[in-house]
Amino acid sequence: MTSISTALVGATAIDTERLTLLPLRVAYAEEMAAVLAGPTLYAHTGGIPPTVEELRTRYARQAAGSPDPEVVWGTWMIGIREEAQEEGQRSAESCAGSSAGHGPTGHVLAGYVQATIGPDGDGRTAELAWVVGTAWQGRGIATEAARGLVRWLKGQGVRSLVAHIHPDHGASAAVAKAVGLAPTGERLDGEVRWSGLALTAER
């Protein structure tokens, strides 16, 4: 088991069947601003689409790492590999007003996944988040990306998983279920806390 650190997260790409989860780079800001431009993405979370400059600032701060030495921030762009791009791109182009980014690596960027990793008793826990641009929704991309991330976290010794999901966000709840999480009776800022064990998340 490798100790998780900001340096490890920043150097680790994670492959799944169709995707590569690409470690955060400020250079992705322009492409990701297009991916995150759909206003319906914010129906449950609030807010408005970020500008390129806002993303550059955010990504630089995230890449620098958490100020808490016990906490590691991990953000990965969801990159669709070349062999999976053609079908998805045809569908993306048919979505009026939507756009898909083309990352510097040659992958098509479709969203991102995040893990905030910290201590949990004698183990580690990770709070998960995922966002897929509107042009790429409905293809199982969020589920595949989240499963890939959880598989990697498990390999680093993470034992427990948490996510906070709006009670009306059925698609996000389905992703949480797919990685082994279940809703609890707890709420934070109107969102339901979901939790589970990384050991059960690869089903």
N, C-alpha and C positions, 0 to 999 in steps of 0.2 A: 504494500500500500504506500502510495506517495503522499507526502504532506501537501495539502492544497495551499497555494500561495498566489499572489497577484501575478508573479512572473510565470508560474505554470499555466494559469488560466489564459494569460496573454499569448502564450506560445502553443496552445493546444487547439487543433482543429478536430472536429468530431464527425465521422462519416456515418451515414445511414444508407438505406437502400437507394434513395433518390437525391439525398441532400448532403451538403457539407456545412456544418456549423462553424462559421468563420470567426475567430477571435476578434474582438472589437478593434477597429482602427478609425481614427478621425477621418481618414480619406473616404469612408463610406457615407459621410453625412449627406452629400449631394444626392446620391442614389436613394438613400433611405428617406430623404424628405419627400421624394416622389412616391415611394411605397406607402408612406404614412399620411398621404395627403387626403385620403378618403374621409370625409366628415363623419360617416357612420361608424368609424372605428371608435369614436368618442361618445357614443350614445349611452354607454353604461358607466364610463369612467369620468366623463366630463372633460373639459379642456378643448383645445383647438389644435389643428395640425401644426407641428413645429416647423420653423423656417430652417434653411440650411445653416445659418449662423448659430441658431439656437442648438441645433444638433451638434455642431462642431464643439461648442462650449460644453455641452452635456457629455459628449463622448470623451473629450479631453479630461474632464473631471473623473468620469468613471474609470478610464484607463489608468489614471494615476493611483487608483486604489482607495479603499476605505481608510479614513483617519483612525479608525479603531483597529489596532493590531490583531484583535481576535476575530475580525470579520473580513471576509474576502468577497469582493464584488465580481461577478462573472457575467459578461454580456457577449453573446454570439449572434452574428447575423445569420439568418437562414438563407443559405445559398443553394439554388437548384442547379444541379450539375448538368452539363451539356446534353447528355442523353435523355434527360427528362424535360428539357426546355421547350421543345417544339410544340408538344400538346398543350402545355400550360400557357405558352405565349399566344397561341391561337385563341384560347379562351380569354386571356387577359385583354387582347386587342378588341374583343367583342364587347367588353364592359365599358359602356360610355362613361367618359370622364375619369377613368382610372388609368394608372400608369405603373409599369414595373421597372425597377432599376436594373442596371447592368453593372455589377461590381467590378473593381479594378482587377480582380482575380479571373474574370471571365465567367463567373457564376452569375445567374440572374438572382438578384436579391428579392426576397419575398416577405421578410419580416425579421423578427428577432426572438430569442429566448434569453431569460435571465435567471441567475441563481445568486441569492445572497446567502453566503455560507458562514455559519458561526457555531460556537460551542453549544452542546446540549448534554449536560451532565458529563459522562465520560466518553461521549461521542460527538458527532457533528450533525447539524441539521441544515437544510437548505430551503429557503423560501423561493418558490418558483414563480415565474411570470412568462407569458408568451403573447405575441401579437403577430398576426399575419395580415398583410395588406389585402384590401377588398378584392383586388384582381386575382388573388390566389386562394381565396377561401373556397371551402367546399370540396377540397381535394385531399383531405387528410394530412396536409402539410404540418399544421400545428401539432397534431398527435404524433406524427413521425419525429418531428424535431424534439418535442418534449420527451418522448421515449428515449431518443438518443442521448439527450442531456442527462436524464435520470440514470441511464446505464453507465455513463461516464462517472457521474457523481458516486454511484454505488462502488465503482472500482477504486475511488479515492477514499472510501471509508465512511461516506455519509450514510447515516442510519435512518434519519427521519426527514420527511418532506412536508412542506406547508405551502398552501396557496390561498389567496383571498379573492373571492369571485362574487360579482354582483348576483343577487338571487334571480334576476331575470335573464342572465347571460347563459342561455342553454348550450351554445356552442362551446364556450369555455368550460362549462361544467362537464361536458362530454370528454374534453381533453383531460381534465383532472381525473375523471373516473378511469380513463384509459391508462393512466400511469399509476393507478392503485390508490388514489386519494378518495376520501369519503367526507361528506359534509359533517361538521360538528354543530353544536348549539351556540357557538361563539360568533360574534359579529364585531367588525372593526370598520368604522366609518360607513356603515350600511352594507358592507360586504361580508359574505359568509366565509368563515375559516374552514378550509378543507385540510385534512392531514392524513398521513399514512406512513408506512415504512418503506424505505428504499428496497428492502429485500423482496417486497411483493410487487414492485413496480414494473417488472419486465413481462408480465403475463401477456 
